[in-house]
Amino acid sequence: MARAISWGFKRGAFSNEAGLGASVLVHCAANVEEPVQQGMWGMFEVFADTMVVCTLTALVVLTSGLVDLDTGAALTGVEGSALVGQAFSTVFGAFGPQFIAVSVLLFAYSTTLGWSHYGTRAVVYLLGERAAAGYKLVFAAMVLVGAVMKLDLAWALSDTFNGLMMLPNLVGVVGLSGVVVRETQAYLKRK
């Protein structure tokens, strides 16, 4: 049970970035009159990813007959996105694995672009605009390294750095929670 909870937290944080503080860089750049509305969109993103996309994917896998529901073992000998592709093929035929492959490709590409932007903005804030080009070169080199490293190592590094990023952010979230409550209450009274 502990392993399942740990695995769920790791993949959940990677998938929806809840608690990491990274998506704040995108939301703070939005041109809105009501910051509370933008914050609510941020919360909706986490809901849509976790409760809709991830839950539906899990239900497809669990109802496909490709997983032993007593032990949780995959009956096909594959795991991860390959298992999801096979599960989708039980309903959509050959289109299922193709859909999952394209989805994973788009997710990986958009994630890479997003993290590049997040890192660039952080480097510019900390070191100035001139440091951005150097960061982008290092980032591109790390993308190449990540593309050829063992998958287990890539996940371990991702989980470790996400955890390290989450720690100071959650301290800030707790520290600013009173401000968020006051602003939200004021917004709800106006609306």
N, CA, C and O atoms as a DFTB+ gen file, in Angstrom:
764 C
 N C O
     1  1       0.824      -1.186       0.000
     2  2       0.000       0.000       0.000
     3  2       0.874       1.257       0.000
     4  3       0.600       2.207      -0.734
     5  1       1.917       1.260       0.819
     6  2       2.815       2.413       0.875
     7  2       3.476       2.658      -0.481
     8  3       3.651       3.802      -0.900
     9  1       3.840       1.577      -1.156
    10  2       4.486       1.708      -2.468
    11  2       3.508       2.301      -3.489
    12  3       3.890       3.134      -4.311
    13  1       2.254       1.868      -3.430
    14  2       1.240       2.397      -4.348
    15  2       0.996       3.878      -4.091
    16  3       0.864       4.658      -5.035
    17  1       0.934       4.270      -2.830
    18  2       0.726       5.677      -2.491
    19  2       1.920       6.506      -2.950
    20  3       1.751       7.573      -3.539
    21  1       3.124       6.015      -2.680
    22  2       4.338       6.723      -3.100
    23  2       4.380       6.885      -4.612
    24  3       4.657       7.973      -5.118
    25  1       4.104       5.801      -5.334
    26  2       4.108       5.844      -6.796
    27  2       3.050       6.825      -7.309
    28  3       3.302       7.575      -8.252
    29  1       1.879       6.817      -6.694
    30  2       0.813       7.731      -7.090
    31  2       1.188       9.187      -6.882
    32  3       0.922      10.026      -7.743
    33  1       1.808       9.496      -5.737
    34  2       2.248      10.869      -5.483
    35  2       3.295      11.304      -6.507
    36  3       3.231      12.416      -7.030
    37  1       4.251      10.433      -6.790
    38  2       5.317      10.783      -7.738
    39  2       4.755      11.061      -9.122
    40  3       5.064      12.083      -9.735
    41  1       3.922      10.139      -9.611
    42  2       3.375      10.322     -10.962
    43  2       2.373      11.468     -10.994
    44  3       2.277      12.181     -11.993
    45  1       1.625      11.652      -9.908
    46  2       0.672      12.752      -9.848
    47  2       1.372      14.100      -9.891
    48  3       0.955      14.993     -10.628
    49  1       2.432      14.253      -9.106
    50  2       3.187      15.509      -9.107
    51  2       3.805      15.767     -10.473
    52  3       3.858      16.909     -10.929
    53  1       4.271      14.710     -11.123
    54  2       4.850      14.877     -12.457
    55  2       3.764      15.254     -13.462
    56  3       3.989      16.088     -14.339
    57  1       2.608      14.649     -13.336
    58  2       1.535      14.855     -14.304
    59  2       0.877      16.219     -14.168
    60  3       0.731      16.932     -15.161
    61  1       0.475      16.598     -12.955
    62  2      -0.299      17.827     -12.808
    63  2       0.469      18.970     -12.152
    64  3      -0.049      20.084     -12.069
    65  1       1.672      18.724     -11.693
    66  2       2.549      19.730     -11.093
    67  2       1.965      20.391      -9.844
    68  3       2.415      21.469      -9.456
    69  1       0.978      19.770      -9.214
    70  2       0.384      20.343      -8.011
    71  2       1.428      20.429      -6.911
    72  3       2.078      19.436      -6.583
    73  1       1.585      21.593      -6.354
    74  2       2.513      21.797      -5.256
    75  2       3.935      22.120      -5.675
    76  3       4.761      22.459      -4.828
    77  1       4.241      22.022      -6.966
    78  2       5.607      22.285      -7.410
    79  2       5.901      23.773      -7.547
    80  3       7.045      24.196      -7.383
    81  1       4.895      24.555      -7.843
    82  2       5.097      25.991      -7.990
    83  2       5.578      26.404      -9.362
    84  3       5.870      27.579      -9.581
    85  1       5.669      25.471     -10.288
    86  2       6.177      25.806     -11.613
    87  2       5.124      26.502     -12.470
    88  3       5.444      27.469     -13.162
    89  1       3.894      26.041     -12.441
    90  2       2.867      26.626     -13.300
    91  2       2.531      28.061     -12.901
    92  3       1.877      28.780     -13.657
    93  1       2.970      28.473     -11.730
    94  2       2.764      29.852     -11.292
    95  2       3.399      30.815     -12.282
    96  3       2.886      31.912     -12.499
    97  1       4.515      30.411     -12.885
    98  2       5.191      31.281     -13.847
    99  2       4.307      31.583     -15.051
   100  3       4.377      32.676     -15.614
   101  1       3.495      30.645     -15.438
   102  2       2.584      30.867     -16.558
   103  2       1.384      31.692     -16.100
   104  3       0.971      32.630     -16.782
   105  1       0.829      31.340     -14.948
   106  2      -0.369      32.046     -14.474
   107  2      -0.070      33.497     -14.108
   108  3      -0.920      34.365     -14.304
   109  1       1.103      33.771     -13.588
   110  2       1.399      35.158     -13.200
   111  2       1.606      36.041     -14.426
   112  3       1.520      37.264     -14.313
   113  1       1.874      35.464     -15.583
   114  2       2.048      36.251     -16.804
   115  2       0.713      36.570     -17.473
   116  3       0.665      37.344     -18.429
   117  1      -0.364      35.980     -16.974
   118  2      -1.682      36.216     -17.571
   119  2      -2.120      37.645     -17.302
   120  3      -1.861      38.194     -16.231
   121  1      -2.780      38.238     -18.272
   122  2      -3.269      39.599     -18.148
   123  2      -4.734      39.548     -17.723
   124  3      -5.638      39.566     -18.558
   125  1      -4.953      39.483     -16.411
   126  2      -6.312      39.384     -15.879
   127  2      -6.544      40.483     -14.854
   128  3      -5.606      40.974     -14.225
   129  1      -7.811      40.861     -14.695
   130  2      -8.149      41.854     -13.685
   131  2      -8.304      41.222     -12.311
   132  3      -8.087      41.883     -11.295
   133  1      -8.676      39.958     -12.273
   134  2      -8.922      39.272     -11.012
   135  2      -7.939      38.108     -10.854
   136  3      -8.137      37.065     -11.476
   137  1      -6.893      38.254     -10.048
   138  2      -5.939      37.168      -9.841
   139  2      -6.584      35.900      -9.283
   140  3      -6.100      34.797      -9.536
   141  1      -7.667      36.050      -8.529
   142  2      -8.347      34.888      -7.964
   143  2      -8.905      34.010      -9.089
   144  3      -8.852      32.784      -9.001
   145  1      -9.436      34.632     -10.139
   146  2      -9.938      33.853     -11.273
   147  2      -8.815      33.030     -11.896
   148  3      -9.014      31.860     -12.223
   149  1      -7.655      33.621     -12.062
   150  2      -6.522      32.899     -12.640
   151  2      -6.104      31.756     -11.723
   152  3      -5.756      30.675     -12.196
   153  1      -6.138      31.990     -10.425
   154  2      -5.837      30.924      -9.469
   155  2      -6.827      29.774      -9.562
   156  3      -6.456      28.609      -9.419
   157  1      -8.087      30.111      -9.801
   158  2      -9.100      29.058      -9.950
   159  2      -8.864      28.247     -11.219
   160  3      -9.120      27.043     -11.238
   161  1      -8.381      28.891     -12.278
   162  2      -8.021      28.139     -13.483
   163  2      -6.876      27.188     -13.184
   164  3      -6.846      26.064     -13.686
   165  1      -5.934      27.638     -12.365
   166  2      -4.828      26.760     -11.969
   167  2      -5.320      25.545     -11.210
   168  3      -4.825      24.438     -11.421
   169  1      -6.289      25.739     -10.330
   170  2      -6.856      24.605      -9.604
   171  2      -7.624      23.685     -10.547
   172  3      -7.582      22.464     -10.399
   173  1      -8.325      24.268     -11.513
   174  2      -9.074      23.461     -12.470
   175  2      -8.131      22.587     -13.297
   176  3      -8.471      21.447     -13.611
   177  1      -6.958      23.101     -13.651
   178  2      -5.981      22.307     -14.410
   179  2      -5.626      21.024     -13.669
   180  3      -5.575      19.948     -14.265
   181  1      -5.382      21.143     -12.371
   182  2      -5.043      19.971     -11.568
   183  2      -6.219      19.001     -11.542
   184  3      -6.034      17.791     -11.680
   185  1      -7.420      19.526     -11.366
   186  2      -8.619      18.674     -11.367
   187  2      -8.767      17.959     -12.707
   188  3      -8.960      16.744     -12.743
   189  1      -8.679      18.704     -13.809
   190  2      -8.879      18.108     -15.132
   191  2      -7.844      17.021     -15.397
   192  3      -8.181      15.956     -15.914
   193  1      -6.601      17.279     -15.052
   194  2      -5.555      16.285     -15.296
   195  2      -5.755      15.048     -14.438
   196  3      -5.734      13.924     -14.940
   197  1      -5.948      15.258     -13.144
   198  2      -6.003      14.131     -12.218
   199  2      -7.329      13.388     -12.278
   200  3      -7.358      12.172     -12.467
   201  1      -8.414      14.111     -12.118
   202  2      -9.711      13.457     -11.989
   203  2     -10.309      13.038     -13.330
   204  3     -11.098      12.094     -13.381
   205  1      -9.953      13.711     -14.398
   206  2     -10.532      13.361     -15.690
   207  2      -9.568      12.481     -16.482
   208  3      -9.857      11.311     -16.731
   209  1      -8.427      13.037     -16.877
   210  2      -7.519      12.306     -17.761
   211  2      -6.945      11.063     -17.079
   212  3      -7.039       9.963     -17.623
   213  1      -6.354      11.228     -15.899
   214  2      -5.717      10.078     -15.234
   215  2      -6.731       9.038     -14.784
   216  3      -6.482       7.839     -14.912
   217  1      -7.873       9.478     -14.257
   218  2      -8.889       8.520     -13.809
   219  2      -9.463       7.748     -14.983
   220  3      -9.634       6.532     -14.896
   221  1      -9.762       8.430     -16.075
   222  2     -10.286       7.727     -17.241
   223  2      -9.268       6.742     -17.808
   224  3      -9.629       5.642     -18.225
   225  1      -8.002       7.137     -17.824
   226  2      -6.958       6.223     -18.292
   227  2      -6.886       4.994     -17.405
   228  3      -6.798       3.872     -17.903
   229  1      -6.922       5.194     -16.088
   230  2      -6.882       4.061     -15.156
   231  2      -8.084       3.149     -15.346
   232  3      -7.947       1.926     -15.323
   233  1      -9.252       3.733     -15.534
   234  2     -10.451       2.918     -15.739
   235  2     -10.383       2.113     -17.029
   236  3     -10.838       0.970     -17.073
   237  1      -9.820       2.697     -18.071
   238  2      -9.655       1.957     -19.327
   239  2      -8.745       0.755     -19.107
   240  3      -9.055      -0.352     -19.547
   241  1      -7.623       0.975     -18.426
   242  2      -6.674      -0.120     -18.184
   243  2      -7.321      -1.198     -17.304
   244  3      -7.203      -2.388     -17.597
   245  1      -7.997      -0.789     -16.238
   246  2      -8.575      -1.759     -15.305
   247  2      -9.739      -2.540     -15.892
   248  3      -9.975      -3.684     -15.505
   249  1     -10.469      -1.935     -16.823
   250  2     -11.611      -2.636     -17.400
   251  2     -11.273      -3.350     -18.713
   252  3     -12.143      -3.978     -19.316
   253  1     -10.035      -3.259     -19.152
   254  2      -9.660      -3.862     -20.436
   255  2      -9.454      -5.368     -20.356
   256  3      -9.459      -6.050     -21.381
   257  1      -9.272      -5.892     -19.148
   258  2      -8.978      -7.314     -19.003
   259  2      -7.501      -7.629     -19.143
   260  3      -7.117      -8.799     -19.156
   261  1      -6.669      -6.604     -19.247
   262  2      -5.236      -6.798     -19.421
   263  2      -4.471      -6.783     -18.091
   264  3      -3.254      -6.961     -18.057
   265  1      -5.217      -6.565     -16.996
   266  2      -4.601      -6.506     -15.671
   267  2      -5.354      -7.466     -14.758
   268  3      -6.585      -7.491     -14.743
   269  1      -4.604      -8.252     -14.001
   270  2      -5.207      -9.133     -12.997
   271  2      -5.650      -8.247     -11.836
   272  3      -4.812      -7.684     -11.133
   273  1      -6.946      -8.122     -11.633
   274  2      -7.465      -7.211     -10.619
   275  2      -7.189      -7.676      -9.194
   276  3      -7.284      -6.882      -8.258
   277  1      -6.848      -8.957      -9.017
   278  2      -6.513      -9.446      -7.678
   279  2      -5.086      -9.090      -7.289
   280  3      -4.825      -8.723      -6.143
   281  1      -4.160      -9.198      -8.239
   282  2      -2.743      -8.959      -7.931
   283  2      -2.226      -7.641      -8.472
   284  3      -1.203      -7.144      -8.000
   285  1      -2.908      -7.061      -9.452
   286  2      -2.441      -5.827     -10.075
   287  2      -1.389      -6.052     -11.144
   288  3      -0.860      -5.092     -11.704
   289  1      -1.081      -7.300     -11.433
   290  2      -0.052      -7.614     -12.426
   291  2      -0.616      -7.477     -13.838
   292  3      -1.756      -7.853     -14.111
   293  1       0.212      -6.931     -14.723
   294  2      -0.174      -6.831     -16.128
   295  2      -0.108      -8.222     -16.743
   296  3       0.898      -8.916     -16.596
   297  1      -1.157      -8.633     -17.422
   298  2      -1.225      -9.964     -18.009
   299  2      -0.554     -10.034     -19.375
   300  3      -0.431     -11.117     -19.948
   301  1      -0.124      -8.903     -19.900
   302  2       0.435      -8.863     -21.251
   303  2       1.954      -8.787     -21.270
   304  3       2.561      -8.900     -22.335
   305  1       2.576      -8.597     -20.117
   306  2       4.037      -8.488     -20.067
   307  2       4.556      -7.093     -20.375
   308  3       5.769      -6.890     -20.418
   309  1       3.675      -6.132     -20.589
   310  2       4.112      -4.747     -20.827
   311  2       3.547      -3.855     -19.737
   312  3       2.566      -4.202     -19.079
   313  1       4.176      -2.704     -19.553
   314  2       3.733      -1.756     -18.535
   315  2       3.738      -0.358     -19.112
   316  3       4.123      -0.153     -20.263
   317  1       3.314       0.592     -18.321
   318  2       3.374       1.989     -18.715
   319  2       2.494       2.306     -19.905
   320  3       1.390       1.780     -20.043
   321  1       3.011       3.189     -20.774
   322  2       2.201       3.645     -21.909
   323  2       1.902       2.521     -22.888
   324  3       0.890       2.577     -23.588
   325  1       2.761       1.492     -22.959
   326  2       2.474       0.353     -23.838
   327  2       1.232      -0.394     -23.352
   328  3       0.416      -0.834     -24.160
   329  1       1.089      -0.537     -22.031
   330  2      -0.101      -1.179     -21.471
   331  2      -1.336      -0.334     -21.745
   332  3      -2.395      -0.867     -22.078
   333  1      -1.206       0.969     -21.610
   334  2      -2.336       1.859     -21.895
   335  2      -2.719       1.745     -23.368
   336  3      -3.904       1.697     -23.701
   337  1      -1.727       1.700     -24.247
   338  2      -2.006       1.537     -25.678
   339  2      -2.730       0.238     -25.972
   340  3      -3.666       0.209     -26.771
   341  1      -2.297      -0.843     -25.324
   342  2      -2.981      -2.122     -25.522
   343  2      -4.404      -2.073     -24.969
   344  3      -5.325      -2.631     -25.566
   345  1      -4.581      -1.411     -23.837
   346  2      -5.924      -1.295     -23.262
   347  2      -6.838      -0.519     -24.206
   348  3      -7.989      -0.906     -24.404
   349  1      -6.350       0.553     -24.782
   350  2      -7.162       1.319     -25.726
   351  2      -7.439       0.514     -26.989
   352  3      -8.469       0.716     -27.634
   353  1      -6.536      -0.398     -27.354
   354  2      -6.757      -1.208     -28.564
   355  2      -7.893      -2.213     -28.383
   356  3      -8.442      -2.701     -29.371
   357  1      -8.256      -2.533     -27.135
   358  2      -9.375      -3.460     -26.917
   359  2     -10.693      -2.856     -27.377
   360  3     -11.645      -3.582     -27.663
   361  1     -10.752      -1.528     -27.449
   362  2     -11.965      -0.851     -27.903
   363  2     -11.769      -0.220     -29.289
   364  3     -12.646      -0.309     -30.147
   365  1     -10.621       0.411     -29.495
   366  2     -10.401       1.186     -30.712
   367  2      -9.548       0.472     -31.756
   368  3      -9.233       1.053     -32.794
   369  1      -9.174      -0.765     -31.498
   370  2      -8.364      -1.519     -32.456
   371  2      -6.976      -0.923     -32.616
   372  3      -6.376      -0.468     -31.642
   373  1      -6.467      -0.923     -33.833
   374  2      -5.105      -0.443     -34.102
   375  2      -4.952       1.052     -33.829
   376  3      -3.834       1.528     -33.634
   377  1      -6.045       1.791     -33.813
   378  2      -5.990       3.219     -33.542
   379  2      -5.602       3.504     -32.085
   380  3      -5.011       4.549     -31.811
   381  1      -5.919       2.606     -31.146
   382  2      -5.650       2.815     -29.721
   383  2      -4.191       3.086     -29.411
   384  3      -3.876       4.128     -28.835
   385  1      -3.274       2.168     -29.779
   386  2      -1.855       2.416     -29.502
   387  2      -1.308       3.643     -30.239
   388  3      -0.432       4.338     -29.725
   389  1      -1.819       3.905     -31.427
   390  2      -1.364       5.084     -32.175
   391  2      -1.789       6.364     -31.456
   392  3      -1.016       7.317     -31.359
   393  1      -3.012       6.374     -30.958
   394  2      -3.505       7.527     -30.208
   395  2      -2.647       7.775     -28.971
   396  3      -2.275       8.914     -28.691
   397  1      -2.333       6.718     -28.236
   398  2      -1.521       6.864     -27.026
   399  2      -0.110       7.321     -27.385
   400  3       0.452       8.170     -26.693
   401  1       0.474       6.775     -28.452
   402  2       1.823       7.185     -28.862
   403  2       1.862       8.670     -29.216
   404  3       2.785       9.378     -28.815
   405  1       0.879       9.136     -29.956
   406  2       0.835      10.555     -30.320
   407  2       0.597      11.410     -29.067
   408  3       1.201      12.473     -28.918
   409  1      -0.273      10.950     -28.175
   410  2      -0.532      11.680     -26.932
   411  2       0.726      11.802     -26.086
   412  3       1.019      12.876     -25.560
   413  1       1.471      10.709     -25.950
   414  2       2.717      10.732     -25.168
   415  2       3.729      11.663     -25.828
   416  3       4.413      12.419     -25.138
   417  1       3.830      11.618     -27.142
   418  2       4.746      12.506     -27.861
   419  2       4.397      13.969     -27.606
   420  3       5.278      14.772     -27.298
   421  1       3.129      14.316     -27.730
   422  2       2.704      15.701     -27.509
   423  2       2.893      16.117     -26.054
   424  3       3.289      17.250     -25.779
   425  1       2.612      15.209     -25.125
   426  2       2.829      15.513     -23.706
   427  2       4.312      15.772     -23.444
   428  3       4.666      16.744     -22.776
   429  1       5.169      14.913     -23.963
   430  2       6.611      15.075     -23.746
   431  2       7.117      16.374     -24.365
   432  3       7.909      17.094     -23.758
   433  1       6.655      16.662     -25.572
   434  2       7.103      17.879     -26.257
   435  2       6.638      19.131     -25.512
   436  3       7.427      20.049     -25.287
   437  1       5.354      19.169     -25.128
   438  2       4.840      20.342     -24.420
   439  2       5.481      20.484     -23.037
   440  3       5.718      21.598     -22.569
   441  1       5.759      19.359     -22.391
   442  2       6.438      19.411     -21.091
   443  2       7.840      19.981     -21.232
   444  3       8.265      20.803     -20.420
   445  1       8.557      19.548     -22.258
   446  2       9.910      20.052     -22.501
   447  2       9.885      21.561     -22.764
   448  3      10.705      22.302     -22.222
   449  1       8.954      22.007     -23.586
   450  2       8.843      23.446     -23.848
   451  2       8.486      24.220     -22.581
   452  3       9.052      25.278     -22.308
   453  1       7.547      23.685     -21.819
   454  2       7.140      24.357     -20.589
   455  2       8.273      24.478     -19.584
   456  3       8.505      25.550     -19.026
   457  1       8.978      23.378     -19.354
   458  2      10.074      23.418     -18.390
   459  2      11.212      24.313     -18.873
   460  3      11.891      24.945     -18.064
   461  1      11.419      24.370     -20.176
   462  2      12.422      25.291     -20.713
   463  2      12.038      26.733     -20.397
   464  3      12.877      27.537     -19.992
   465  1      10.773      27.046     -20.586
   466  2      10.302      28.401     -20.279
   467  2      10.422      28.701     -18.791
   468  3      10.897      29.769     -18.403
   469  1       9.990      27.755     -17.959
   470  2      10.079      27.963     -16.506
   471  2      11.516      28.240     -16.085
   472  3      11.787      29.189     -15.350
   473  1      12.428      27.406     -16.557
   474  2      13.831      27.572     -16.190
   475  2      14.410      28.872     -16.694
   476  3      15.164      29.539     -15.984
   477  1      14.064      29.238     -17.919
   478  2      14.567      30.493     -18.485
   479  2      14.093      31.676     -17.661
   480  3      14.878      32.573     -17.355
   481  1      12.825      31.688     -17.299
   482  2      12.301      32.800     -16.489
   483  2      12.990      32.856     -15.125
   484  3      13.294      33.941     -14.629
   485  1      13.234      31.704     -14.524
   486  2      13.905      31.681     -13.218
   487  2      15.338      32.197     -13.334
   488  3      15.788      32.978     -12.496
   489  1      16.051      31.763     -14.368
   490  2      17.435      32.215     -14.563
   491  2      17.476      33.719     -14.831
   492  3      18.338      34.419     -14.299
   493  1      16.553      34.219     -15.650
   494  2      16.497      35.661     -15.924
   495  2      16.229      36.425     -14.634
   496  3      16.834      37.471     -14.396
   497  1      15.333      35.918     -13.804
   498  2      15.027      36.591     -12.540
   499  2      16.247      36.606     -11.616
   500  3      16.543      37.619     -10.982
   501  1      16.944      35.484     -11.550
   502  2      18.072      35.375     -10.625
   503  2      19.359      36.001     -11.154
   504  3      20.100      36.626     -10.395
   505  1      19.634      35.840     -12.459
   506  2      20.941      36.223     -12.994
   507  2      20.893      37.286     -14.085
   508  3      21.941      37.777     -14.503
   509  1      19.730      37.646     -14.545
   510  2      19.622      38.656     -15.596
   511  2      19.423      38.032     -16.968
   512  3      19.623      36.835     -17.172
   513  1      19.021      38.890     -17.903
   514  2      18.669      38.460     -19.258
   515  2      19.839      37.804     -19.995
   516  3      19.623      36.909     -20.812
   517  1      21.044      38.225     -19.726
   518  2      22.214      37.698     -20.442
   519  2      22.466      36.223     -20.141
   520  3      23.070      35.522     -20.952
   521  1      22.012      35.751     -18.992
   522  2      22.243      34.355     -18.611
   523  2      21.281      33.390     -19.304
   524  3      21.482      32.176     -19.258
   525  1      20.246      33.918     -19.940
   526  2      19.223      33.056     -20.551
   527  2      19.802      32.185     -21.665
   528  3      19.458      31.007     -21.763
   529  1      20.667      32.739     -22.497
   530  2      21.235      31.965     -23.612
   531  2      22.053      30.781     -23.090
   532  3      21.967      29.677     -23.628
   533  1      22.836      31.013     -22.052
   534  2      23.617      29.922     -21.460
   535  2      22.730      28.839     -20.876
   536  3      23.004      27.648     -21.024
   537  1      21.665      29.264     -20.214
   538  2      20.724      28.284     -19.662
   539  2      20.113      27.439     -20.777
   540  3      20.008      26.219     -20.650
   541  1      19.717      28.081     -21.856
   542  2      19.078      27.352     -22.955
   543  2      20.026      26.317     -23.566
   544  3      19.597      25.230     -23.954
   545  1      21.311      26.658     -23.650
   546  2      22.289      25.684     -24.154
   547  2      22.419      24.494     -23.207
   548  3      22.437      23.345     -23.648
   549  1      22.509      24.767     -21.918
   550  2      22.600      23.690     -20.928
   551  2      21.325      22.848     -20.955
   552  3      21.390      21.621     -20.878
   553  1      20.177      23.496     -21.065
   554  2      18.906      22.777     -21.110
   555  2      18.856      21.854     -22.328
   556  3      18.461      20.695     -22.209
   557  1      19.251      22.359     -23.489
   558  2      19.244      21.540     -24.705
   559  2      20.183      20.345     -24.564
   560  3      19.862      19.246     -25.016
   561  1      21.342      20.555     -23.939
   562  2      22.274      19.442     -23.717
   563  2      21.666      18.405     -22.770
   564  3      21.832      17.202     -22.972
   565  1      20.967      18.871     -21.744
   566  2      20.340      17.942     -20.794
   567  2      19.183      17.173     -21.441
   568  3      18.932      16.023     -21.081
   569  1      18.482      17.794     -22.386
   570  2      17.435      17.084     -23.119
   571  2      18.056      15.921     -23.893
   572  3      17.507      14.820     -23.910
   573  1      19.187      16.166     -24.524
   574  2      19.870      15.096     -25.256
   575  2      20.330      13.990     -24.310
   576  3      20.173      12.808     -24.617
   577  1      20.892      14.361     -23.172
   578  2      21.320      13.366     -22.189
   579  2      20.115      12.565     -21.695
   580  3      20.182      11.340     -21.584
   581  1      19.026      13.252     -21.403
   582  2      17.823      12.581     -20.920
   583  2      17.225      11.627     -21.938
   584  3      16.617      10.620     -21.575
   585  1      17.401      11.948     -23.218
   586  2      16.834      11.102     -24.262
   587  2      17.540       9.755     -24.384
   588  3      16.962       8.801     -24.906
   589  1      18.774       9.667     -23.913
   590  2      19.527       8.420     -24.065
   591  2      19.790       7.707     -22.739
   592  3      20.343       6.607     -22.740
   593  1      19.409       8.300     -21.618
   594  2      19.666       7.637     -20.337
   595  2      18.629       6.560     -20.067
   596  3      17.571       6.536     -20.695
   597  1      18.930       5.682     -19.143
   598  2      17.997       4.622     -18.772
   599  2      16.741       5.241     -18.174
   600  3      16.806       6.224     -17.436
   601  1      15.601       4.651     -18.505
   602  2      14.314       5.197     -18.094
   603  2      14.185       5.267     -16.574
   604  3      13.662       6.249     -16.047
   605  1      14.652       4.242     -15.863
   606  2      14.560       4.255     -14.394
   607  2      15.339       5.418     -13.795
   608  3      14.883       6.049     -12.842
   609  1      16.519       5.705     -14.354
   610  2      17.321       6.824     -13.867
   611  2      16.623       8.150     -14.159
   612  3      16.620       9.047     -13.317
   613  1      16.032       8.277     -15.346
   614  2      15.320       9.511     -15.701
   615  2      14.166       9.763     -14.734
   616  3      13.978      10.889     -14.273
   617  1      13.389       8.716     -14.423
   618  2      12.284       8.876     -13.477
   619  2      12.801       9.209     -12.081
   620  3      12.229      10.055     -11.394
   621  1      13.873       8.554     -11.661
   622  2      14.426       8.827     -10.325
   623  2      14.896      10.282     -10.220
   624  3      14.636      10.949      -9.219
   625  1      15.582      10.768     -11.246
   626  2      16.040      12.168     -11.240
   627  2      14.852      13.124     -11.252
   628  3      14.843      14.119     -10.527
   629  1      13.856      12.823     -12.071
   630  2      12.664      13.673     -12.137
   631  2      11.966      13.730     -10.784
   632  3      11.605      14.808     -10.311
   633  1      11.778      12.579     -10.169
   634  2      11.116      12.536      -8.864
   635  2      11.915      13.273      -7.800
   636  3      11.346      13.982      -6.971
   637  1      13.231      13.106      -7.822
   638  2      14.088      13.769      -6.834
   639  2      14.025      15.279      -6.971
   640  3      13.832      15.990      -5.986
   641  1      14.189      15.770      -8.196
   642  2      14.175      17.224      -8.393
   643  2      12.786      17.815      -8.197
   644  3      12.669      18.946      -7.724
   645  1      11.736      17.088      -8.545
   646  2      10.384      17.569      -8.248
   647  2      10.186      17.682      -6.739
   648  3       9.609      18.657      -6.257
   649  1      10.661      16.690      -5.997
   650  2      10.561      16.744      -4.539
   651  2      11.334      17.909      -3.952
   652  3      10.855      18.582      -3.040
   653  1      12.534      18.150      -4.475
   654  2      13.335      19.277      -3.989
   655  2      12.681      20.611      -4.327
   656  3      12.784      21.566      -3.557
   657  1      12.016      20.682      -5.460
   658  2      11.330      21.914      -5.845
   659  2      10.071      22.104      -5.001
   660  3       9.682      23.231      -4.697
   661  1       9.445      21.001      -4.629
   662  2       8.197      21.072      -3.882
   663  2       8.414      21.590      -2.452
   664  3       7.570      22.313      -1.923
   665  1       9.517      21.232      -1.840
   666  2       9.724      21.600      -0.434
   667  2       9.645      23.107      -0.181
   668  3       8.818      23.530       0.628
   669  1      10.462      23.933      -0.831
   670  2      10.346      25.376      -0.536
   671  2       9.022      25.964      -1.002
   672  3       8.514      26.907      -0.395
   673  1       8.462      25.418      -2.069
   674  2       7.190      25.943      -2.560
   675  2       6.075      25.715      -1.548
   676  3       5.265      26.611      -1.310
   677  1       6.024      24.537      -0.956
   678  2       4.960      24.262       0.019
   679  2       5.107      25.117       1.268
   680  3       4.105      25.459       1.896
   681  1       6.338      25.473       1.644
   682  2       6.536      26.412       2.752
   683  2       5.906      27.759       2.391
   684  3       5.236      28.381       3.215
   685  1       6.129      28.203       1.147
   686  2       5.520      29.449       0.684
   687  2       4.011      29.368       0.616
   688  3       3.322      30.329       0.958
   689  1       3.481      28.221       0.173
   690  2       2.033      28.039       0.081
   691  2       1.402      28.157       1.459
   692  3       0.388      28.836       1.625
   693  1       1.995      27.500       2.442
   694  2       1.457      27.567       3.803
   695  2       1.573      28.991       4.335
   696  3       0.642      29.502       4.957
   697  1       2.716      29.631       4.092
   698  2       2.920      31.004       4.574
   699  2       1.956      32.011       3.962
   700  3       1.566      32.974       4.623
   701  1       1.572      31.801       2.720
   702  2       0.685      32.745       2.031
   703  2      -0.778      32.313       2.033
   704  3      -1.615      32.976       1.420
   705  1      -1.093      31.232       2.701
   706  2      -2.471      30.728       2.667
   707  2      -3.471      31.735       3.221
   708  3      -4.595      31.816       2.727
   709  1      -3.092      32.489       4.219
   710  2      -3.999      33.506       4.771
   711  2      -4.321      34.584       3.744
   712  3      -5.466      35.026       3.646
   713  1      -3.326      35.005       2.983
   714  2      -3.541      36.008       1.936
   715  2      -4.495      35.454       0.877
   716  3      -5.391      36.158       0.410
   717  1      -4.297      34.201       0.508
   718  2      -5.156      33.577      -0.503
   719  2      -6.600      33.517      -0.012
   720  3      -7.526      33.808      -0.769
   721  1      -6.791      33.144       1.233
   722  2      -8.147      33.072       1.790
   723  2      -8.796      34.457       1.781
   724  3      -9.949      34.598       1.373
   725  1      -8.062      35.479       2.229
   726  2      -8.621      36.843       2.256
   727  2      -8.974      37.330       0.847
   728  3     -10.053      37.883       0.634
   729  1      -8.073      37.127      -0.107
   730  2      -8.323      37.576      -1.481
   731  2      -9.501      36.834      -2.102
   732  3     -10.305      37.430      -2.818
   733  1      -9.602      35.548      -1.833
   734  2     -10.705      34.758      -2.387
   735  2     -12.031      35.204      -1.788
   736  3     -13.023      35.331      -2.506
   737  1     -12.059      35.441      -0.484
   738  2     -13.288      35.900       0.144
   739  2     -13.712      37.277      -0.389
   740  3     -14.897      37.522      -0.615
   741  1     -12.749      38.158      -0.585
   742  2     -13.055      39.490      -1.134
   743  2     -13.582      39.365      -2.552
   744  3     -14.524      40.065      -2.921
   745  1     -12.998      38.496      -3.345
   746  2     -13.441      38.274      -4.730
   747  2     -14.872      37.723      -4.752
   748  3     -15.712      38.189      -5.522
   749  1     -15.137      36.732      -3.904
   750  2     -16.476      36.129      -3.866
   751  2     -17.536      37.142      -3.414
   752  3     -18.671      37.093      -3.888
   753  1     -17.184      38.055      -2.509
   754  2     -18.136      39.093      -2.085
   755  2     -18.438      40.053      -3.235
   756  3     -19.578      40.488      -3.401
   757  1     -17.408      40.382      -4.032
   758  2     -17.621      41.290      -5.177
   759  2     -18.452      40.615      -6.273
   760  3     -19.234      41.280      -6.952
   761  1     -18.294      39.349      -6.442
   762  2     -18.977      38.630      -7.539
   763  2     -20.267      38.026      -7.052
   764  3     -20.979      37.386      -7.826
